[in-house]
C-alpha cells in the first residue's frame, strides 16, 4: 500500500475481515465512526502521537466518555497492527503506545466500568406507580408490563421488541431470541426458558401482531429515561433491569447452568459477575446454619 490515508486502511480492514467472518455490530459501528473523523483523512504513516491525543480531546469535548474514547485507541492499534503484518504498512506502533500513556495519565481514556446497579424496592414501586398512571392515559406502549417483563425474563431491550408469539411453545414455556447479540456471530437464534411471571405477562398481551411487544426499542428506552428523570431516580438504565433479573434468578437458588437457560449468556465468567446477591435474600442451607 502506497502512503494510504487512514480511512482507506479502516475500510480495507472491514472488507478483509468480513470475508473471513462477519464482524459484530458494535465493532463495525466503532470503525465506521472512526472513518468519519478528521484523523481518518491523514496519511496513516504520518500520524503522530500528538494527532491521536488531539483526536481523543476532540471526542471528549464532543461528549464521548472515557471508555468510548478508549475504544478508538483500541481499534487504531488493532487495525494498524494488522496493516503492518498483512499489508507491510510501515507504521510505528509506539506512536499509539506513547499517546495511550499520556491519555491515561490525563484520564481522558479509561476502560469501561462494569455496572452493578440494581433498582431498589422503592425505585421499582415508584416506577410501577408512574407507569400504571401513564399506561391508563396512553396505552400505545404498556411500559409497566415491559419493565416487569424485563425484570422477570432478563431479556435485553431490543430482544423484547423482537419476540414472536409464533416462536413460543406453551407446553415448555419457552421462546426464541432471534439475532442474539454476539461480538462476531450474526443471525443467531437461541431458545430460552420463560419464568412463570414472564410467561404470564406474555399471555396477557393483545395479539394484533406476531411480535409480542410491537414497539420501537428507542421509544421504550426514552420512556424509561423520562420516568427516571421525573422521579429523580439517578443512574438507572433500562439494561440494569437485565442485571436485576439475573441476580433475582441466583437469589431464587438457580445454578449458573440453570440461569444460563433463562438469560442466554454465552460465558459463565460473564454471568458470574451478575451474582450481586442481597444478604437478606440469601437462604441458609441446613448443613451451613449450624
Secondary structure, DSSP 4 states (H G I P E B T S, - for coil): --S-BHHHHHHHHHHHHHHHSPPPHHHHHHHHHHHHSGGGGSBGGG--HHHHHHHHHHHHHTT--HHHHHHHHHHHHHHHHHHHHHH-----THHHHHHHHHHHHTTS--PPPPP-----HHHHHHHHHHHHHHHHH--SS-HHHHHHHHHHH---HHHHTT-BGGG-BTTTTEEEEES---SS--S-EEEEEPPHHHHHHHHTS--SSSBTT-S-HHHHHHHHHHHHHHTT--S--TTHHHHHHHHHHHHTT--HHHHHHHH--S-HHHHHTT----GGGPPPPGGG--
